Amino acid sequence: MSELISGLKRENFQAVVQGKETDLFVLTNSNGMEVCITNYGGAIMAIMVPDKEGKMANVIQGHDSIQNMVNSPEPFLSTLVGRYGNRIAKGHFTMNGKDYSLAVNNGPNHLHGGPTGFHARVWEAEQINEQELVLRYISSYYEEGFPGELHMNVKYSLTDENELIIDYRGTTNKKTIVNMTSHGFFSLAGIANPTPEALNNILTINADFFIPIDETSIPTGEILKVEGTPFDFRTPHTVGERIGDTKCQQIVNGTGYDHCYVLNKREPGELSYAVKCVEPTSGRKMEMWTTEPGVQFYSSNWHSGFAGNGGATYPKYSALCFEAQHFPDTPNRPYFPSCILKPGEVYTQKTIYKFGVEE
């Protein structure tokens, strides 16, 4: 393999973890864009895109070796997340009259599939061509407490329109819950030492409503209008404009933005526009479409300045996450869109991140 423009070295990702081989897989398109993905947790380690001057930079936070990934202070750094993205209150839910207990790994709650969730598993990988990669994982019965054996396929495609498309497909042999996402930490200015704050990013979210949370980040059960709150991104605002509004209890509860938005949809499951984010200095922009009903917007409130890819460091507020998903704590909220998957059904999700330059 020729030298990668991201500077990553494939051999640093070639190891044996959990008795399985890990590697780095590289997608390229006709525009010179490069996306690097490892089959450890399906993590995206680099997305190389140009700024308004044509200068390439890596716009996603990652690590430069498997060892650093396994030992990362942020275990979900740009990984896949499953079986259940986001939080489940007290790690507990009831289905068909039976109680299920999951690992509690985020205060009193279950987060992102648990400590040994999909982010910490080695997936089988098949690179179809230079623009497509398929990852496969079989999650065993009762893995992390979840019922049913789940077969999950995730396909990454890099198009010549500079879109990174993530397609998910899953089946189960017993009734279970599924809420997959990709937890990309996007830094559109480009990662650096230190990576600049993303508070100047100009954000639009196509949502009239959001899901308020309690002080442990669990939904209160309400669905509130964004209108008149710091959560209103229906028109463009910078991320930093209202992130320090301590008069807003929701900002306090999330230590910034860490909330699920209810995306505007004409019908459930339609692939629709969700987010636009512009970094004004570089001119880079990212647009997002998804079939999911929600997107969790997280402003890296808990980043500590830890070291990442190629000497880059990742301080607080240096990345923005837009995690396409069903709503948090859905198994305990029967009026939220269901995340139950039954035998004979197919779980599907499509999310697109498109990169470009703001004209």
C-alpha positions as CSV (number, residue, x, y, z in Angstrom):
1,M,0.0,0.0,0.0
2,S,1.3,3.4,-0.9
3,E,1.8,6.1,1.8
4,L,-1.5,7.2,3.3
5,I,-2.3,10.9,3.2
6,S,-3.6,10.6,6.7
7,G,-0.1,9.5,7.8
8,L,-1.6,6.4,9.5
9,K,0.5,3.2,9.2
10,R,-1.4,0.1,8.5
11,E,1.0,-2.1,10.4
12,N,0.2,-0.2,13.6
13,F,-3.3,-1.6,13.3
14,Q,-2.3,-5.2,12.5
15,A,-2.6,-7.1,15.8
16,V,-4.4,-10.0,17.4
17,V,-7.1,-8.9,19.8
18,Q,-9.6,-11.3,21.4
19,G,-8.0,-14.0,19.3
20,K,-8.9,-12.2,16.1
21,E,-6.9,-10.2,13.6
22,T,-7.3,-6.4,13.4
23,D,-6.3,-4.3,10.5
24,L,-6.7,-0.9,8.9
25,F,-8.9,-0.6,5.8
26,V,-8.7,2.4,3.4
27,L,-11.4,3.8,1.2
28,T,-10.6,6.4,-1.5
29,N,-12.6,8.2,-4.2
30,S,-11.8,10.0,-7.5
31,N,-11.5,13.3,-5.6
32,G,-8.5,12.1,-3.5
33,M,-10.6,11.8,-0.4
34,E,-9.4,9.1,2.1
35,V,-11.3,7.3,4.9
36,C,-9.5,4.9,7.2
37,I,-11.5,2.4,9.2
38,T,-10.3,-0.4,11.6
39,N,-12.3,-3.5,12.3
40,Y,-11.7,-3.0,16.0
41,G,-15.0,-1.5,16.9
42,G,-15.6,-0.3,13.4
43,A,-13.8,2.9,14.3
44,I,-13.2,5.6,11.7
45,M,-9.6,6.7,12.3
46,A,-9.3,9.3,9.5
47,I,-11.4,11.3,7.1
48,M,-9.2,13.4,4.8
49,V,-11.0,16.2,3.1
50,P,-9.8,19.6,1.6
51,D,-10.5,23.1,3.0
52,K,-11.4,26.1,0.8
53,E,-7.8,26.4,-0.3
54,G,-7.6,22.7,-1.1
55,K,-5.5,21.8,1.9
56,M,-6.2,18.3,3.2
57,A,-6.8,17.6,6.9
58,N,-8.2,14.8,9.0
59,V,-11.6,15.9,10.3
60,I,-12.4,13.0,12.7
61,Q,-10.7,12.2,16.0
62,G,-9.0,8.8,16.3
63,H,-5.9,7.0,17.3
64,D,-2.9,5.9,15.3
65,S,-2.6,2.3,16.6
66,I,-4.7,-0.5,17.9
67,Q,-3.0,-0.4,21.3
68,N,-3.9,3.3,21.7
69,M,-7.5,2.5,20.7
70,V,-7.9,-0.3,23.1
71,N,-6.5,1.9,25.9
72,S,-8.3,5.1,24.9
73,P,-9.6,7.4,27.6
74,E,-12.7,7.8,25.3
75,P,-13.7,4.2,24.5
76,F,-16.3,5.3,22.0
77,L,-13.9,7.5,20.0
78,S,-15.4,7.4,16.5
79,T,-16.5,3.8,16.9
80,L,-19.6,1.9,16.1
81,V,-21.9,1.6,19.1
82,G,-24.3,-1.2,19.9
83,R,-26.4,-3.1,20.6
84,Y,-27.9,0.0,22.1
85,G,-26.6,3.4,21.5
86,N,-27.2,6.0,24.2
87,R,-28.5,5.4,27.7
88,I,-31.0,3.0,29.3
89,A,-32.1,4.0,32.8
90,K,-30.5,2.0,35.6
91,G,-29.4,-0.6,33.0
92,H,-32.9,-2.2,33.2
93,F,-35.8,-2.9,30.9
94,T,-38.7,-5.3,30.7
95,M,-39.8,-7.1,27.6
96,N,-42.6,-9.8,27.3
97,G,-42.9,-9.6,31.1
98,K,-39.3,-10.6,31.6
99,D,-36.7,-8.3,33.3
100,Y,-33.3,-7.7,31.7
101,S,-30.3,-6.2,33.5
102,L,-27.5,-4.6,31.6
103,A,-24.1,-3.3,32.7
104,V,-24.2,0.1,34.5
105,N,-21.3,2.0,33.0
106,N,-22.4,5.7,33.0
107,G,-23.3,6.9,36.5
108,P,-26.4,4.9,37.4
109,N,-27.2,4.0,33.8
110,H,-26.3,1.7,30.9
111,L,-24.5,3.5,28.0
112,H,-23.7,2.5,24.4
113,G,-24.0,-1.3,24.7
114,G,-21.9,-1.5,27.9
115,P,-18.1,-1.7,28.5
116,T,-17.7,-4.7,26.1
117,G,-20.2,-3.5,23.5
118,F,-19.7,-3.4,19.8
119,H,-17.1,-0.6,20.1
120,A,-14.8,-3.0,21.9
121,R,-15.2,-6.1,19.6
122,V,-13.3,-7.2,16.6
123,W,-15.5,-7.4,13.5
124,E,-15.0,-9.6,10.5
125,A,-14.0,-7.4,7.6
126,E,-14.4,-7.7,3.8
127,Q,-13.2,-4.9,1.6
128,I,-15.3,-5.1,-1.5
129,N,-13.4,-2.6,-3.5
130,E,-11.5,0.7,-2.9
131,Q,-14.8,2.5,-2.1
132,E,-16.7,-0.2,0.0
133,L,-16.0,-2.1,3.2
134,V,-18.3,-4.5,5.0
135,L,-18.0,-5.4,8.7
136,R,-19.8,-8.3,10.2
137,Y,-20.4,-9.3,13.9
138,I,-22.4,-11.9,15.6
139,S,-23.4,-10.8,19.1
140,S,-24.1,-13.9,21.2
141,Y,-27.2,-14.6,23.3
142,Y,-27.0,-12.5,26.5
143,E,-23.9,-10.7,25.5
144,E,-23.8,-7.6,27.8
145,G,-27.2,-8.8,29.1
146,F,-29.2,-8.4,25.8
147,P,-31.6,-11.2,24.7
148,G,-31.3,-13.0,21.3
149,E,-28.3,-13.7,19.0
150,L,-27.9,-10.7,16.8
151,H,-26.2,-10.9,13.3
152,M,-25.1,-7.4,12.3
153,N,-23.6,-6.2,9.0
154,V,-22.3,-2.6,8.6
155,K,-21.3,-1.3,5.2
156,Y,-19.2,1.8,4.7
157,S,-19.2,3.3,1.2
158,L,-17.3,6.4,0.0
159,T,-18.9,7.9,-3.0
160,D,-17.4,10.2,-5.7
161,E,-19.8,12.9,-4.3
162,N,-17.7,12.9,-1.1
163,E,-20.3,11.1,0.9
164,L,-19.5,8.5,3.6
165,I,-22.5,6.2,3.7
166,I,-23.0,3.8,6.6
167,D,-25.6,1.1,6.0
168,Y,-26.7,-1.2,8.8
169,R,-28.5,-4.5,8.5
170,G,-29.3,-6.9,11.4
171,T,-31.3,-10.0,12.2
172,T,-32.1,-11.9,15.4
173,N,-33.3,-15.3,16.5
174,K,-35.1,-14.0,19.5
175,K,-36.9,-10.8,20.3
176,T,-34.4,-8.1,21.3
177,I,-33.7,-4.4,21.2
178,V,-31.3,-2.8,18.7
179,N,-30.2,0.9,18.4
180,M,-27.0,1.1,16.4
181,T,-25.0,4.3,15.7
182,S,-21.6,5.5,14.6
183,H,-20.0,7.8,17.3
184,G,-17.9,10.0,15.0
185,F,-16.1,12.9,16.8
186,F,-15.9,15.4,14.0
187,S,-13.4,18.3,14.0
188,L,-13.9,20.1,10.8
189,A,-11.0,22.5,11.4
190,G,-8.7,19.5,11.3
191,I,-7.2,17.6,14.2
192,A,-4.0,19.3,15.6
193,N,-2.1,19.8,18.8
194,P,-4.3,21.1,20.3
195,T,-7.3,20.5,18.1
196,P,-9.2,23.8,18.0
197,E,-12.5,24.2,19.8
198,A,-15.5,23.6,17.6
199,L,-17.5,26.3,19.3
200,N,-17.2,28.5,16.2
201,N,-18.9,25.8,14.0
202,I,-22.2,27.0,12.5
203,L,-24.8,24.4,13.0
204,T,-28.3,23.7,11.6
205,I,-30.4,20.8,12.9
206,N,-33.7,19.9,11.1
207,A,-35.7,19.4,14.3
208,D,-38.6,21.3,15.9
209,F,-38.4,19.2,19.1
210,F,-35.7,17.7,21.4
211,I,-35.7,15.2,24.3
212,P,-35.0,16.9,27.7
213,I,-32.9,14.9,30.2
214,D,-32.6,14.7,34.0
215,E,-29.3,15.2,35.9
216,T,-28.2,11.6,35.1
217,S,-28.8,12.3,31.3
218,I,-31.9,10.0,31.2
219,P,-35.0,11.4,29.3
220,T,-37.6,13.0,31.5
221,G,-40.2,11.5,29.3
222,E,-41.2,14.8,27.7
223,I,-40.7,15.9,24.1
224,L,-40.2,19.7,24.1
225,K,-40.2,22.4,21.4
226,V,-36.7,23.8,20.7
227,E,-38.3,27.2,20.1
228,G,-37.1,29.8,22.6
229,T,-34.3,27.6,24.0
230,P,-30.5,27.2,23.4
231,F,-31.5,24.0,21.5
232,D,-33.0,25.8,18.6
233,F,-30.8,25.2,15.5
234,R,-33.6,25.3,13.0
235,T,-31.7,28.4,11.7
236,P,-27.9,28.5,11.8
237,H,-26.2,29.3,15.1
238,T,-22.7,28.8,16.3
239,V,-22.3,26.0,18.8
240,G,-20.7,28.3,21.3
241,E,-23.3,31.0,21.2
242,R,-25.5,29.5,23.9
243,I,-23.5,26.5,25.3
244,G,-22.7,28.4,28.5
245,D,-26.3,29.4,29.2
246,T,-26.5,28.2,32.9
247,K,-30.0,29.7,33.2
248,C,-31.1,26.8,31.0
249,Q,-31.4,23.7,33.2
250,Q,-31.0,21.4,30.2
251,I,-27.6,22.9,29.3
252,V,-26.6,22.4,33.0
253,N,-27.9,18.7,33.0
254,G,-25.9,17.9,29.8
255,T,-22.8,19.9,30.8
256,G,-23.3,21.5,27.4
257,Y,-25.1,19.8,24.5
258,D,-25.7,16.0,25.0
259,H,-29.3,15.7,23.8
260,C,-31.3,13.8,21.3
261,Y,-33.1,15.8,18.7
262,V,-36.4,14.6,17.2
263,L,-35.8,15.0,13.5
264,N,-38.5,16.4,11.2
265,K,-39.9,13.6,9.1
266,R,-42.7,13.2,6.6
267,E,-42.9,9.5,7.4
268,P,-41.0,7.1,9.7
269,G,-37.8,5.6,8.2
270,E,-37.5,8.1,5.3
271,L,-33.9,9.1,4.4
272,S,-34.0,12.8,5.2
273,Y,-31.8,15.9,5.8
274,A,-30.8,16.1,9.5
275,V,-27.7,18.3,10.1
276,K,-25.5,20.9,8.5
277,C,-22.3,21.9,10.2
278,V,-19.8,24.6,8.8
279,E,-16.4,25.4,10.1
280,P,-16.0,29.1,9.0
281,T,-12.2,29.4,9.1
282,S,-11.4,26.4,6.8
283,G,-14.7,26.6,5.0
284,R,-15.3,22.9,5.4
285,K,-18.9,21.7,5.8
286,M,-20.5,18.4,6.6
287,E,-24.1,17.6,5.9
288,M,-26.0,14.6,7.3
289,W,-29.0,12.6,6.2
290,T,-30.5,9.6,8.1
291,T,-33.4,7.2,8.2
292,E,-33.3,7.3,12.0
293,P,-35.9,9.3,14.0
294,G,-33.3,11.0,16.1
295,V,-29.8,12.4,16.3
296,Q,-27.8,12.8,19.5
297,F,-25.8,16.1,19.4
298,Y,-22.8,15.9,21.7
299,S,-20.3,18.7,22.0
300,S,-17.4,16.6,23.6
301,N,-18.1,18.1,27.0
302,W,-16.0,15.5,28.8
303,H,-12.9,15.5,26.6
304,S,-9.8,16.1,28.7
305,G,-7.1,17.0,26.2
306,F,-5.9,13.4,25.8
307,A,-3.5,12.4,23.0
308,G,-4.7,10.9,19.7
309,N,-3.7,10.4,16.1
310,G,-0.2,11.6,15.2
311,G,0.5,13.8,18.2
312,A,-2.9,15.5,18.0
313,T,-4.7,16.3,21.3
314,Y,-8.4,16.5,21.9
315,P,-9.5,19.1,24.4
316,K,-13.0,19.8,25.7
317,Y,-15.4,21.1,23.0
318,S,-12.9,20.1,20.2
319,A,-15.3,17.8,18.5
320,L,-19.0,17.5,17.6
321,C,-20.9,14.2,17.5
322,F,-24.0,13.7,15.4
323,E,-25.2,10.1,16.3
324,A,-28.1,8.9,14.2
325,Q,-30.3,6.7,16.4
326,H,-33.6,5.9,18.1
327,F,-34.2,7.9,21.3
328,P,-32.5,7.2,24.6
329,D,-34.2,4.9,27.1
330,T,-36.7,3.8,24.5
331,P,-37.2,0.3,26.0
332,N,-38.7,2.1,29.1
333,R,-40.7,4.6,27.1
334,P,-43.4,2.7,25.1
335,Y,-44.5,5.9,23.3
336,F,-41.0,6.5,21.8
337,P,-40.5,4.9,18.3
338,S,-39.9,1.2,19.0
339,C,-36.4,-0.3,18.9
340,I,-37.6,-3.9,19.2
341,L,-36.4,-6.4,16.6
342,K,-38.2,-9.7,16.2
343,P,-37.2,-12.9,14.4
344,G,-38.0,-12.7,10.7
345,E,-37.6,-8.9,10.7
346,V,-34.6,-7.0,9.4
347,Y,-33.1,-4.0,11.3
348,T,-31.9,-1.4,8.8
349,Q,-30.5,2.1,9.0
350,K,-28.8,4.4,6.5
351,T,-26.8,7.5,7.5
352,I,-24.9,9.7,5.1
353,Y,-22.2,12.2,6.0
354,K,-21.4,14.4,3.0
355,F,-18.3,16.7,3.0
356,G,-17.6,19.8,1.0
357,V,-16.7,23.5,1.1
358,E,-19.2,26.2,1.9
359,E,-19.5,28.5,-1.1
